[in-house]
């Protein structure tokens, strides 16, 4: 059995080059990038025209990942929130424990943990320095908790991807310390202060700095800060000092992060954060010396500067 001979190629097909990946396929199409002939199967639609598979793959390998204003990679990992949910979970867990201890969700400040973690300047000067941080995870009642956690989520969902997880965490904790330091430096000796508001206001300061760095309209961020400061002044029982301390420290820390020089950026950023913490620690030690000797007998705490005084914890 014989087969008929194949018909001769058409004149037009004889003039067409073969596909670079399939030489047996004549084609009149070309890649707009390398200009090599390619059949329809080997072409992919691009922003302008069509590119061959090889050029598409090469472009994917050489394209740099977008970099945020702080220098963190804005990839899939950074876009998925992690730090914000953890912080919210920690605050909620601490509140639930204090409410359980106090047997009262509305007056959880009666719990023992609240007494051990709350920021009260005399007992902090006595040597319980952890209160400068732990007080930021305590809240007076569910409304106080809800307001701070809502603000943390709204601010954090934008800031964590921009700053990156490590830098966002640093800004949050340093702002928390800044708010506590402001209360310790200038706050009344008779009042115990608690809440994440110092850290939340630090995130507000961070947002304002980033908006300015990206040359966006700052009116929205400034408006949010102004409204919250107004609330801090007008409503009773709110620590304006803690809010202002967190706002200033958060803004300055973020400024150091986003304006760090490109060369050795990570070193500059780490050094700036350490410098802010050292300055705060120095101010805290100066204030501690002003208390003079502080003594404690059970729940009674006494100090001797500027004049002898005692209070019950």
Wavefront OBJ file of the C-alpha trace (Angstrom):
o trace
v 0.000 0.000 0.000
v 1.283 3.405 -0.908
v 0.268 6.880 0.216
v -0.118 9.810 -2.047
v 2.716 12.287 -1.931
v 2.213 15.383 0.260
v 1.193 18.448 -1.674
v 3.947 20.979 -2.139
v 3.853 23.894 0.350
v 2.135 27.006 -0.702
v 4.363 29.815 -1.844
v 3.369 31.980 1.158
v 4.256 29.202 3.677
v 7.676 28.799 2.064
v 8.429 32.435 2.884
v 7.301 32.318 6.552
v 9.905 31.505 9.250
v 9.326 28.713 11.723
v 8.338 29.320 15.348
v 11.403 29.620 17.598
v 10.033 26.872 19.870
v 8.283 24.852 17.137
v 10.395 25.142 13.980
v 7.931 22.982 12.018
v 5.213 25.609 12.387
v 5.523 28.501 9.921
v 4.237 31.733 11.444
v 3.944 35.348 10.531
v 3.720 36.441 14.214
v 6.604 37.833 16.241
v 7.324 38.657 19.887
v 7.211 42.418 20.437
v 10.116 42.153 22.876
v 12.714 39.939 21.167
v 11.143 40.057 17.689
v 11.644 36.298 17.193
v 8.949 34.412 15.242
v 6.436 32.613 17.454
v 3.285 30.611 16.804
v 0.013 31.567 18.547
v 0.540 28.830 21.160
v 3.840 30.419 22.244
v 2.588 33.999 22.559
v 1.147 35.676 25.638
v -0.741 38.950 25.764
v 1.314 41.775 27.308
v 0.615 45.398 28.137
v 1.611 46.286 24.557
v 1.186 43.548 21.953
v 2.184 39.917 22.528
v 5.360 38.407 23.965
v 6.775 34.916 23.601
v 6.828 32.524 26.544
v 10.583 32.938 27.018
v 10.358 36.718 27.326
v 7.416 36.487 29.715
v 9.379 34.123 31.969
v 12.496 36.267 31.785
v 10.498 39.356 32.705
v 9.016 37.604 35.720
v 12.484 36.646 36.965
v 14.017 40.092 36.540
v 11.104 42.195 37.818
v 11.949 43.589 41.273
v 9.500 43.235 44.117
v 7.860 46.528 45.063
v 9.489 48.154 48.081
v 7.523 50.047 50.711
v 8.478 53.444 52.092
v 10.182 51.795 55.055
v 12.162 49.363 52.941
v 10.091 46.250 53.666
v 9.106 43.937 50.837
v 5.437 44.391 49.963
v 4.887 40.804 48.832
v 2.136 38.388 49.722
v 3.560 37.849 53.217
v 3.462 41.541 54.062
v -0.057 41.970 52.680
v -1.502 39.347 54.993
v -2.033 40.852 58.439
v -0.365 38.996 61.272
v 0.812 41.438 63.955
v -2.487 43.319 64.201
v -4.600 40.192 64.917
v -2.030 39.000 67.459
v -2.080 42.341 69.289
v -5.869 42.390 69.319
v -5.970 38.811 70.604
v -3.511 39.642 73.401
v -5.539 42.653 74.530
v -8.793 40.702 74.458
v -7.224 37.779 76.348
v -5.865 40.055 79.081
v -9.231 41.786 79.403
v -11.039 38.452 79.647
v -8.674 37.324 82.399
v -9.105 40.516 84.429
v -12.891 40.286 84.050
v -12.754 36.673 85.250
v -10.604 37.590 88.238
v -12.812 40.540 89.175
v -16.020 38.557 88.525
v -17.289 41.727 86.861
v -16.891 42.553 83.163
v -17.736 46.223 83.699
v -15.344 46.717 86.641
v -12.443 44.469 85.750
v -10.048 46.990 87.310
v -10.769 45.244 90.619
v -8.718 42.231 89.495
v -5.320 41.380 90.966
v -3.655 41.445 87.535
v -4.877 45.006 87.054
v -3.238 45.999 90.332
v 0.016 44.315 89.292
v 0.149 45.720 85.743
v -1.481 49.170 85.918
v 0.707 52.259 85.509
v 0.881 54.184 88.776
v 3.970 56.457 88.924
v 4.951 55.874 92.593
v 4.894 52.082 92.362
v 6.682 52.271 88.999
v 9.399 54.354 90.669
v 9.546 51.703 93.377
v 11.088 49.462 90.713
v 8.158 47.865 88.913
v 9.213 49.172 85.512
v 7.259 46.552 83.583
v 4.138 48.606 84.237
v 5.245 51.079 81.551
v 4.491 48.332 78.980
v 2.008 45.994 80.648
v -0.407 48.843 81.378
v -0.885 49.149 77.617
v -2.616 45.759 77.540
v -5.168 46.623 80.236
v -8.542 48.278 79.657
v -11.242 49.734 81.871
v -14.369 47.877 80.777
v -15.524 46.532 77.405
v -16.215 49.940 75.793
v -12.643 51.081 76.420
v -11.364 47.820 74.926
v -13.680 47.967 71.914
v -12.722 51.536 70.988
v -8.992 50.871 71.161
v -9.158 47.564 69.298
v -11.293 49.057 66.537
v -8.808 51.899 66.126
v -5.920 49.406 66.162
v -7.524 47.367 63.388
v -8.421 50.356 61.198
v -4.940 51.872 61.473
v -3.023 48.629 61.511
v -4.559 47.139 58.370
v -2.968 49.980 56.377
v 0.250 50.454 58.340
v 1.397 46.859 58.790
v 1.682 46.194 55.013
v 3.417 49.534 54.445
v 5.935 49.303 57.278
v 6.350 45.550 57.359
v 5.735 43.361 60.367
v 8.960 44.015 62.275
v 8.879 47.781 61.805
v 5.166 47.971 62.586
v 5.710 46.042 65.815
v 8.588 48.335 66.735
v 6.498 51.465 66.166
v 3.638 50.029 68.218
v 5.780 49.028 71.202
v 7.920 52.178 71.207
v 4.754 54.296 71.038
v 3.354 52.271 73.937
v 6.493 53.022 75.920
v 6.297 56.678 74.902
v 2.749 56.987 76.218
v 3.706 55.308 79.491
v 6.787 57.501 79.831
v 4.704 60.657 79.362
v 2.349 59.587 82.148
v 5.292 58.697 84.409
v 7.020 62.020 83.687
v 4.113 64.410 83.979
v 1.109 62.469 85.284
v -0.573 62.803 88.649
v 0.827 60.557 91.359
v -2.630 59.637 92.592
v -4.035 58.065 89.430
v -3.519 54.625 87.894
v -3.507 54.664 84.077
v -4.112 51.796 81.656
v -4.999 51.252 78.003
v -3.539 50.820 74.528
v -4.360 54.414 73.603
v -0.723 55.531 73.702
v 0.203 52.901 71.109
v -2.903 53.669 69.027
v -2.056 57.370 68.976
v 1.467 56.371 67.971
v -0.032 54.637 64.943
v -1.929 57.832 64.157
v 1.359 59.721 64.193
v 2.879 57.034 61.974
v 0.017 57.344 59.498
v 0.448 61.120 59.289
v 4.189 60.775 58.613
v 3.674 58.149 55.897
v 0.984 60.234 54.195
v 3.406 63.166 54.068
v 6.237 60.907 52.884
v 4.115 59.633 49.996
v 3.007 63.201 49.245
v -0.666 62.386 49.687
v -3.361 64.706 50.966
v -2.761 64.816 54.766
v -6.115 66.393 55.667
v -7.758 63.041 56.464
v -4.988 61.854 58.785
v -4.745 65.250 60.484
v -8.510 65.319 60.918
v -8.520 61.908 62.618
v -5.772 63.005 65.001
v -7.526 66.301 65.773
v -10.842 64.597 66.514
v -9.221 62.071 68.843
v -7.250 64.764 70.664
v -10.458 66.762 71.103
v -12.140 63.701 72.593
v -9.141 63.213 74.883
v -9.497 66.747 76.207
v -13.265 66.902 76.573
v -14.132 63.466 77.988
v -13.307 62.853 81.679
v -11.097 59.991 82.762
v -8.941 59.955 79.620
v -5.169 60.310 79.869
v -4.264 63.116 77.489
v -0.597 62.733 78.456
v -0.534 59.103 77.359
v -2.124 60.013 74.046
v 0.274 62.880 73.351
v 3.306 60.848 74.377
v 2.367 58.004 72.065
v 1.543 60.384 69.209
v 4.868 62.219 69.377
v 7.022 59.120 69.844
v 5.173 57.169 67.148
v 5.518 60.023 64.680
v 9.231 60.541 65.376
v 9.992 56.822 65.196
v 8.164 56.427 61.884
v 9.921 59.505 60.515
v 13.255 57.880 61.285
v 12.125 54.720 59.481
v 10.728 56.199 56.278
v 13.355 58.915 55.825
v 16.348 56.661 56.510
v 18.987 56.819 53.736
v 18.909 53.988 51.208
v 22.486 53.000 51.989
v 22.574 50.836 55.124
v 18.873 51.521 55.614
v 18.285 48.637 58.013
v 21.177 49.735 60.227
v 19.913 53.315 60.288
v 16.409 52.208 61.180
v 17.546 49.868 63.954
v 19.834 52.553 65.347
v 17.021 55.128 65.313
v 14.673 52.834 67.239
v 17.370 52.088 69.812
v 18.100 55.813 70.135
v 14.436 56.612 70.834
v 14.268 53.900 73.506
v 17.497 55.158 75.117
v 16.183 58.742 75.251
v 12.922 57.573 76.828
v 14.836 55.466 79.351
v 16.980 58.472 80.258
v 13.936 60.662 80.860
v 12.346 57.920 82.967
v 15.453 57.650 85.130
v 15.524 61.415 85.645
v 11.908 61.345 86.782
v 12.613 58.372 89.014
v 15.305 60.342 90.837
v 12.762 63.100 91.593
v 10.671 60.689 93.643
v 13.524 60.169 96.079
v 13.377 56.997 98.113
v 10.187 55.002 97.589
v 9.165 52.358 100.105
v 6.367 49.827 100.131
v 4.681 47.985 102.974
v 2.027 45.697 101.581
v -0.407 47.878 99.653
v 0.971 51.121 101.131
v 3.505 52.981 98.996
v 5.382 56.027 100.353
v 7.736 58.510 98.698
v 9.609 61.497 100.097
v 10.016 64.060 97.317
v 9.011 66.803 96.957
v 7.336 66.051 100.299
v 6.540 62.858 102.220
v 3.337 61.186 101.071
v 1.777 57.721 101.114
v -1.027 56.068 99.201
v -2.679 52.665 99.105
v -2.187 50.679 95.903
l 1 2 3 4 5 6 7 8 9 10 11 12 13 14 15 16 17 18 19 20 21 22 23 24 25 26 27 28 29 30 31 32 33 34 35 36 37 38 39 40 41 42 43 44 45 46 47 48 49 50 51 52 53 54 55 56 57 58 59 60 61 62 63 64 65 66 67 68 69 70 71 72 73 74 75 76 77 78 79 80 81 82 83 84 85 86 87 88 89 90 91 92 93 94 95 96 97 98 99 100 101 102 103 104 105 106 107 108 109 110 111 112 113 114 115 116 117 118 119 120 121 122 123 124 125 126 127 128 129 130 131 132 133 134 135 136 137 138 139 140 141 142 143 144 145 146 147 148 149 150 151 152 153 154 155 156 157 158 159 160 161 162 163 164 165 166 167 168 169 170 171 172 173 174 175 176 177 178 179 180 181 182 183 184 185 186 187 188 189 190 191 192 193 194 195 196 197 198 199 200 201 202 203 204 205 206 207 208 209 210 211 212 213 214 215 216 217 218 219 220 221 222 223 224 225 226 227 228 229 230 231 232 233 234 235 236 237 238 239 240 241 242 243 244 245 246 247 248 249 250 251 252 253 254 255 256 257 258 259 260 261 262 263 264 265 266 267 268 269 270 271 272 273 274 275 276 277 278 279 280 281 282 283 284 285 286 287 288 289 290 291 292 293 294 295 296 297 298 299 300 301 302 303 304 305 306 307 308 309 310 311 312 313
